[in-house]
Amino acid sequence: MESGLSMGSRAEVTTRYARSYVKAAKTVKGKILDEVVSVTGWSRDNARRRLVAAAKQPPGVGRQVAKKPRKPRSGKYSYDALKVLQWVWAASGGQCGKYLAASMRIQLDGLERHGELVAGRDRYGSAVRAELLAMSPASIDRYLRPAKATDQIRGVSTTKPSPLLRSSIKIRKAGDEVEAEPGFFEGDTVAHCGPTLRGEFARTLNLTDVHTGWVFTRSVRNNAHTHVLAALKAGVDEVPFEVVGLDFDNGTEFLNKAVIKWAADREIFFTRSRPYKKNDQATIESKNNHLVRRYGFYYRYDTPEERAVLNRLWPLVNDRLNYLTPTKKPSGFGTDRNGRRTRIYDQPATPLERLLAANVLSPTQQTEQLAYRDSLNPAQIARKIADLQNVLLTLAKDKTEQLYLASIPTALPDLRKGIRIKAS
């Protein structure tokens, strides 16, 4: 016997009669079964089984027919605060809730200082500022969830092991003692090859200080040691503190006589990671993703114009990450309530704050760094970054998509080509 009711309606009927069915006498159970069968169209065995199962478990979603709907709780924060939160989040570069909560005061102070947020204009005021400063990281993530998006394109690894000089360079492994002072940098190059490794394409050198998280980024023509060495020299000169050590993977762009001789002349300690062990360079591997790939995308850049745009982009990104974006660092291990080993992290802080706490800068340098941070306009940085990213999209998007389409094999084989037969 068929019934015109949906499965949801049948579940509601079953839930309605379930508890009275299991408590009823045998004769009454028969009458309840007859009624359920007539309404739902189920067989008696099926109806009996569903009534017993519904009585054993609490009502689930779509089955709470006797429970009064819960009244939605009124929002804790005003609509104006939520709109300004989205704007501040965009100006900060899309920081997560934990980082944005830690840097909210710095962001608001910078935006107010440069006239981007003015009391009484565009929903902003003292009350909205107080609400933003009071938001928890979880609340920030929850309110920003609709505004977040992910990039679906992925990159290609181009690291080739260098047999030269590997045995003479010390290996640095994951789990080794963490550096207690700034100056030890992990380095890596990111290939802007798009979907194919053919031809010449730009590489971006990325350096990250292990202790503070300070970053330096520069794009070069290719991974020839002359270009990589020039970028390394620029990084050592521009970093506001002394570089005492460099740690790289086993790529030939780093393990060559020119780079090693330059490091020895500068008295820079040189180490390498183990082959095929990315955890040995966890700090720089994470930066490759949310610095180079996030801001430079996965497109192919192989012209001088594209490299020039990239090198105009990286100083803006470095300023945002070094002065305005907090990070958290692992500080040890602990156990949860079930006895499992867990990682413990410190409180989020910007690389500049970690650098100042390390007391490696002179008072004059500290004053200069703080003055430079106060001169930065987060909204202006966001606008310039967006403009340069639009230029990159104009230059490389169509070219990269055509290369990607050309790399997809056709549905039918080429009849003009011969058939390969395995030799016996």
MOPEJO-V95179 format. One record per residue. N is the residue number from 1. RES is the residue in three letters. PHI is phi in degrees with one decimal (* if undefined). NEAR is the number of other C-alpha atoms within 8 Angstrom. D_LAST is the distance of its C-alpha to the last C-alpha in Angstrom with 1 decimal. Layout:
N/RES/PHI/NEAR/D_LAST, N/RES/PHI/NEAR/D_LAST
//
This chain:
1/MET/*/5/65.9, 2/GLU/-92.5/6/64.7, 3/SER/-134.0/7/66.4, 4/GLY/-83.2/4/66.6, 5/LEU/-78.1/7/66.4, 6/SER/-76.5/6/63.5, 7/MET/-64.8/6/61.8, 8/GLY/-63.9/8/63.7, 9/SER/-67.1/8/67.0, 10/ARG/-63.8/10/66.1, 11/ALA/-64.0/9/65.3, 12/GLU/-65.6/12/68.7, 13/VAL/-64.5/10/70.4, 14/THR/-62.0/13/68.6, 15/THR/-63.9/15/69.6, 16/ARG/-63.9/9/73.2, 17/TYR/-99.5/10/73.6, 18/ALA/-62.9/12/71.4, 19/ARG/-69.5/9/74.0, 20/SER/-68.9/7/76.8, 21/TYR/-67.4/12/74.6, 22/VAL/-71.2/10/73.7, 23/LYS/-94.4/6/77.4, 24/ALA/-81.6/8/78.9, 25/ALA/-71.9/6/80.1, 26/LYS/-63.6/6/78.2, 27/THR/-66.9/6/80.2, 28/VAL/-69.3/9/80.0, 29/LYS/-59.2/11/76.2, 30/GLY/-62.8/8/76.0, 31/LYS/-66.0/8/78.0, 32/ILE/-65.1/10/75.8, 33/LEU/-61.7/11/72.7, 34/ASP/-58.1/9/74.2, 35/GLU/-69.3/8/75.0, 36/VAL/-65.7/13/71.5, 37/VAL/-63.6/12/69.8, 38/SER/-66.9/8/72.1, 39/VAL/-82.9/7/71.4, 40/THR/-89.8/11/67.7, 41/GLY/83.5/10/66.6, 42/TRP/-77.6/11/64.6, 43/SER/-73.6/8/64.8, 44/ARG/-65.2/9/67.2, 45/ASP/-64.5/6/64.5, 46/ASN/-66.0/8/62.6, 47/ALA/-65.1/13/66.0, 48/ARG/-64.0/9/67.0, 49/ARG/-64.1/8/63.7, 50/ARG/-71.4/9/63.9, 51/LEU/-65.4/14/67.6, 52/VAL/-65.6/11/67.0, 53/ALA/-66.7/8/64.0, 54/ALA/-67.6/12/66.0, 55/ALA/-75.6/11/68.9, 56/LYS/-82.7/6/66.8, 57/GLN/-117.4/6/65.4, 58/PRO/-66.3/6/67.3, 59/PRO/-60.1/8/67.3, 60/GLY/-100.1/6/64.3, 61/VAL/-64.4/5/63.8, 62/GLY/83.9/7/65.0, 63/ARG/-122.2/10/66.8, 64/GLN/-86.8/10/69.9, 65/VAL/-84.5/8/72.4, 66/ALA/-97.8/5/75.5, 67/LYS/-90.0/5/75.0, 68/LYS/-71.7/4/76.8, 69/PRO/-58.3/4/74.5, 70/ARG/-75.2/4/74.6, 71/LYS/-75.6/4/76.4, 72/PRO/-59.7/4/74.3, 73/ARG/-76.8/4/75.5, 74/SER/-66.6/4/77.0, 75/GLY/-65.2/5/75.1, 76/LYS/-78.4/4/76.0, 77/TYR/-114.3/7/75.5, 78/SER/-74.1/8/76.9, 79/TYR/-64.1/6/75.1, 80/ASP/-61.0/9/76.1, 81/ALA/-64.4/14/74.5, 82/LEU/-68.7/10/71.2, 83/LYS/-67.5/9/71.2, 84/VAL/-66.6/11/72.0, 85/LEU/-59.2/9/69.4, 86/GLN/-62.3/10/66.6, 87/TRP/-69.0/8/68.0, 88/VAL/-64.9/10/68.1, 89/TRP/-60.9/11/64.6, 90/ALA/-65.3/9/63.3, 91/ALA/-67.3/11/65.3, 92/SER/-80.0/15/64.0, 93/GLY/94.6/8/60.4, 94/GLY/76.2/7/59.5, 95/GLN/-67.5/9/60.2, 96/CYS/-72.6/8/59.6, 97/GLY/-60.2/12/62.7, 98/LYS/-64.4/9/62.9, 99/TYR/-76.0/13/62.8, 100/LEU/-68.2/14/65.0, 101/ALA/-64.2/12/67.6, 102/ALA/-73.3/10/67.7, 103/SER/-104.4/12/68.1, 104/MET/-59.1/10/70.2, 105/ARG/-65.3/8/73.4, 106/ILE/-63.7/8/71.8, 107/GLN/-62.1/12/70.4, 108/LEU/-65.9/11/73.7, 109/ASP/-62.3/8/75.8, 110/GLY/-65.4/13/73.6, 111/LEU/-67.6/13/73.8, 112/GLU/-68.7/10/77.5, 113/ARG/-62.5/7/78.1, 114/HIS/-100.5/8/76.5, 115/GLY/75.2/7/78.2, 116/GLU/-78.9/8/75.1, 117/LEU/-118.8/11/76.7, 118/VAL/-125.0/10/80.4, 119/ALA/-58.8/7/82.7, 120/GLY/87.9/7/83.9, 121/ARG/-130.8/8/81.1, 122/ASP/54.6/6/77.9, 123/ARG/72.0/10/78.5, 124/TYR/-95.0/14/78.7, 125/GLY/-169.6/10/81.6, 126/SER/-63.7/7/82.6, 127/ALA/-66.7/6/82.0, 128/VAL/-65.8/13/78.4, 129/ARG/-60.7/11/77.8, 130/ALA/-63.4/8/79.0, 131/GLU/-64.5/10/76.7, 132/LEU/-64.1/10/73.7, 133/LEU/-69.7/9/74.5, 134/ALA/-88.4/6/75.0, 135/MET/-68.4/9/71.7, 136/SER/-82.5/8/69.3, 137/PRO/-56.9/12/65.6, 138/ALA/-65.4/8/64.6, 139/SER/-65.0/9/67.1, 140/ILE/-61.4/11/65.8, 141/ASP/-62.2/10/62.2, 142/ARG/-66.2/7/63.5, 143/TYR/-73.5/8/65.6, 144/LEU/-94.7/9/62.9, 145/ARG/-54.4/7/60.1, 146/PRO/-65.3/5/60.4, 147/ALA/-88.8/6/60.3, 148/LYS/-91.6/6/57.0, 149/ALA/-144.6/4/53.6, 150/THR/-124.3/4/50.1, 151/ASP/-91.8/4/47.6, 152/GLN/-91.9/4/44.3, 153/ILE/-82.6/5/42.3, 154/ARG/-127.7/5/40.2, 155/GLY/-99.1/7/39.2, 156/VAL/-125.7/8/36.2, 157/SER/-81.4/5/35.9, 158/THR/-124.3/6/35.5, 159/THR/-70.4/6/36.2, 160/LYS/-117.7/7/34.1, 161/PRO/-64.2/8/34.8, 162/SER/-104.2/10/36.6, 163/PRO/-74.6/5/35.9, 164/LEU/-76.7/6/39.1, 165/LEU/64.4/9/42.2, 166/ARG/-65.0/9/40.9, 167/SER/-69.6/5/41.9, 168/SER/-94.9/5/45.5, 169/ILE/-110.8/9/46.2, 170/LYS/-67.3/8/47.5, 171/ILE/-92.8/8/45.6, 172/ARG/-114.4/11/47.6, 173/LYS/-106.1/9/46.4, 174/ALA/-64.5/8/47.4, 175/GLY/96.3/6/50.4, 176/ASP/-65.9/6/51.9, 177/GLU/-58.7/4/55.7, 178/VAL/-74.7/7/56.6, 179/GLU/-64.0/8/58.5, 180/ALA/-90.8/5/62.2, 181/GLU/-134.8/7/63.2, 182/PRO/-67.3/14/62.0, 183/GLY/123.7/12/60.0, 184/PHE/-98.4/14/56.5, 185/PHE/-111.2/12/54.1, 186/GLU/-95.3/14/50.5, 187/GLY/-131.8/13/48.6, 188/ASP/-162.9/12/45.6, 189/THR/-114.6/8/44.4, 190/VAL/-115.9/10/43.5, 191/ALA/-88.7/11/41.3, 192/HIS/-98.8/13/42.7, 193/CYS/-98.5/14/39.4, 194/GLY/70.7/14/39.4, 195/PRO/-86.3/11/36.1, 196/THR/-136.7/8/34.2, 197/LEU/-95.3/7/33.9, 198/ARG/-73.5/4/33.8, 199/GLY/76.5/4/36.7, 200/GLU/-97.6/7/39.8, 201/PHE/-148.0/13/41.7, 202/ALA/-72.4/17/44.7, 203/ARG/-125.3/13/44.7, 204/THR/-113.5/13/47.5, 205/LEU/-84.5/14/48.6, 206/ASN/-124.7/16/50.2, 207/LEU/-117.9/13/52.4, 208/THR/-135.5/14/54.0, 209/ASP/-74.3/13/56.5, 210/VAL/-68.1/14/55.7, 211/HIS/-78.3/12/59.4, 212/THR/-104.2/10/60.9, 213/GLY/85.3/10/58.0, 214/TRP/-65.9/11/59.2, 215/VAL/-120.6/11/56.6, 216/PHE/-138.6/10/56.1, 217/THR/-136.2/12/53.6, 218/ARG/-152.5/11/52.8, 219/SER/-96.8/12/50.2, 220/VAL/-127.9/13/48.8, 221/ARG/-65.2/12/46.8, 222/ASN/-155.5/9/43.5, 223/ASN/-96.4/10/42.6, 224/ALA/-62.8/7/43.4, 225/HIS/-63.8/11/45.5, 226/THR/-65.6/6/48.5, 227/HIS/-71.3/11/48.8, 228/VAL/-64.8/13/48.2, 229/LEU/-64.7/10/50.7, 230/ALA/-63.2/8/53.3, 231/ALA/-68.1/12/52.9, 232/LEU/-63.6/8/53.3, 233/LYS/-62.0/8/56.4, 234/ALA/-64.3/8/57.8, 235/GLY/-65.0/11/57.1, 236/VAL/-63.8/9/58.9, 237/ASP/-74.8/7/61.9, 238/GLU/-89.4/6/62.2, 239/VAL/-64.5/9/61.9, 240/PRO/-76.9/5/65.5, 241/PHE/-142.4/8/65.0, 242/GLU/-72.4/7/63.5, 243/VAL/-91.5/12/59.7, 244/VAL/-109.0/9/59.2, 245/GLY/-156.5/11/55.5, 246/LEU/-133.8/13/52.2, 247/ASP/-126.0/13/49.0, 248/PHE/-126.5/13/45.7, 249/ASP/-83.6/12/42.1, 250/ASN/-97.5/15/39.5, 251/GLY/-70.1/11/39.1, 252/THR/-68.6/9/39.3, 253/GLU/-68.1/9/42.3, 254/PHE/-108.2/12/44.4, 255/LEU/-86.4/13/43.0, 256/ASN/-143.2/11/43.9, 257/LYS/-64.5/6/46.7, 258/ALA/-65.9/8/48.9, 259/VAL/-69.3/11/49.2, 260/ILE/-67.2/11/49.6, 261/LYS/-65.3/8/52.2, 262/TRP/-61.5/8/54.1, 263/ALA/-63.7/11/54.1, 264/ALA/-67.0/9/55.4, 265/ASP/-65.1/7/58.1, 266/ARG/-88.1/6/59.3, 267/GLU/57.6/7/59.1, 268/ILE/-100.9/11/56.7, 269/PHE/-66.7/9/54.8, 270/PHE/-121.0/11/51.1, 271/THR/-134.5/12/48.5, 272/ARG/-139.0/12/45.0, 273/SER/-90.1/14/43.3, 274/ARG/-76.0/11/40.3, 275/PRO/-62.2/7/36.9, 276/TYR/62.7/4/35.9, 277/LYS/-123.8/8/39.3, 278/LYS/-68.0/7/41.2, 279/ASN/-65.6/7/44.0, 280/ASP/-65.1/11/45.0, 281/GLN/-126.2/13/46.2, 282/ALA/-62.5/9/47.4, 283/THR/-63.6/9/50.4, 284/ILE/-74.2/13/48.7, 285/GLU/-63.7/10/45.8, 286/SER/-68.7/8/48.4, 287/LYS/-67.8/11/50.2, 288/ASN/-55.6/12/47.1, 289/ASN/-80.8/9/47.1, 290/HIS/-88.8/9/50.8, 291/LEU/-111.9/10/51.9, 292/VAL/-68.2/13/49.3, 293/ARG/-72.3/10/47.4, 294/ARG/-68.0/8/50.5, 295/TYR/-95.3/9/52.5, 296/GLY/-100.2/10/49.9, 297/PHE/65.4/7/47.6, 298/TYR/-113.9/11/43.8, 299/TYR/-81.9/11/44.1, 300/ARG/-93.7/13/42.8, 301/TYR/-121.0/12/45.4, 302/ASP/-138.5/12/44.6, 303/THR/-122.9/8/48.0, 304/PRO/-60.8/7/51.1, 305/GLU/-63.0/6/53.2, 306/GLU/-67.9/12/51.0, 307/ARG/-65.9/14/51.2, 308/ALA/-64.8/8/54.9, 309/VAL/-66.4/11/55.3, 310/LEU/-59.7/13/53.3, 311/ASN/-76.9/10/55.5, 312/ARG/-83.8/9/58.5, 313/LEU/-77.9/11/57.2, 314/TRP/-63.4/10/56.4, 315/PRO/-58.8/9/60.0, 316/LEU/-66.4/11/61.2, 317/VAL/-66.0/11/58.5, 318/ASN/-62.4/11/59.2, 319/ASP/-62.7/9/62.9, 320/ARG/-63.1/13/62.4, 321/LEU/-76.5/13/60.2, 322/ASN/-78.5/13/62.2, 323/TYR/-109.9/10/65.7, 324/LEU/-123.4/14/65.6, 325/THR/-115.1/15/62.7, 326/PRO/-73.6/13/62.9, 327/THR/-137.4/10/60.0, 328/LYS/-120.4/9/60.0, 329/LYS/-123.9/8/58.5, 330/PRO/-65.5/8/57.5, 331/SER/-116.5/8/60.4, 332/GLY/156.0/7/59.2, 333/PHE/-125.9/8/58.2, 334/GLY/-144.8/8/60.2, 335/THR/-128.9/9/60.0, 336/ASP/-86.7/8/60.6, 337/ARG/-69.1/5/62.8, 338/ASN/-95.8/5/60.0, 339/GLY/87.7/6/59.3, 340/ARG/-80.3/7/56.0, 341/ARG/-75.6/8/55.5, 342/THR/-131.8/8/56.0, 343/ARG/-83.2/9/56.2, 344/ILE/-111.7/9/59.6, 345/TYR/-116.8/9/60.2, 346/ASP/-83.1/8/63.3, 347/GLN/-74.0/6/65.4, 348/PRO/-59.7/11/64.0, 349/ALA/-151.9/12/65.3, 350/THR/-73.3/13/64.6, 351/PRO/-55.9/15/63.1, 352/LEU/-63.9/11/66.5, 353/GLU/-62.7/8/68.3, 354/ARG/-67.5/11/66.0, 355/LEU/-66.4/12/66.5, 356/LEU/-66.2/10/70.3, 357/ALA/-69.1/6/70.2, 358/ALA/-77.8/8/68.5, 359/ASN/57.8/7/71.5, 360/VAL/-104.7/8/69.6, 361/LEU/-99.7/10/71.3, 362/SER/-73.7/7/74.8, 363/PRO/-55.5/6/77.5, 364/THR/-65.4/7/77.3, 365/GLN/-64.7/8/73.5, 366/GLN/-61.8/10/74.0, 367/THR/-63.5/8/76.6, 368/GLU/-64.3/8/74.5, 369/GLN/-66.5/9/71.5, 370/LEU/-66.3/8/73.7, 371/ALA/-65.3/8/75.4, 372/TYR/-66.5/8/72.0, 373/ARG/-60.9/9/70.9, 374/ASP/-67.7/8/74.2, 375/SER/-80.9/7/73.7, 376/LEU/-79.7/8/70.4, 377/ASN/-105.2/10/70.7, 378/PRO/-56.4/13/67.9, 379/ALA/-69.2/10/68.4, 380/GLN/-65.9/7/68.3, 381/ILE/-61.8/12/65.1, 382/ALA/-62.4/12/63.5, 383/ARG/-66.8/8/64.6, 384/LYS/-65.6/9/63.3, 385/ILE/-62.5/11/59.9, 386/ALA/-62.1/8/59.7, 387/ASP/-64.7/8/60.6, 388/LEU/-68.2/12/57.9, 389/GLN/-65.3/11/55.3, 390/ASN/-64.1/8/56.3, 391/VAL/-64.4/9/55.8, 392/LEU/-60.6/12/52.3, 393/LEU/-61.8/8/51.5, 394/THR/-64.4/8/52.9, 395/LEU/-78.2/9/50.9, 396/ALA/-120.2/12/47.4, 397/LYS/-63.1/10/47.1, 398/ASP/-64.2/8/46.2, 399/LYS/-62.2/9/43.8, 400/THR/-66.6/12/42.0, 401/GLU/-64.8/8/41.8, 402/GLN/-66.2/8/40.3, 403/LEU/-65.4/11/37.6, 404/TYR/-65.8/11/36.9, 405/LEU/-64.5/7/36.7, 406/ALA/-69.0/7/34.4, 407/SER/-82.1/8/31.9, 408/ILE/-80.9/6/31.6, 409/PRO/-67.0/5/28.6, 410/THR/-70.6/5/29.6, 411/ALA/-71.4/4/29.5, 412/LEU/-113.9/4/27.6, 413/PRO/-71.1/5/24.4, 414/ASP/-79.2/5/25.1, 415/LEU/-71.8/5/24.4, 416/ARG/-80.5/4/24.5, 417/LYS/-88.6/5/21.4, 418/GLY/-76.3/5/17.9, 419/ILE/-105.3/4/15.2, 420/ARG/-80.2/4/12.4, 421/ILE/-121.6/4/8.9, 422/LYS/-65.9/4/6.4, 423/ALA/-67.9/3/3.8, 424/SER/-83.7/2/0.0
//
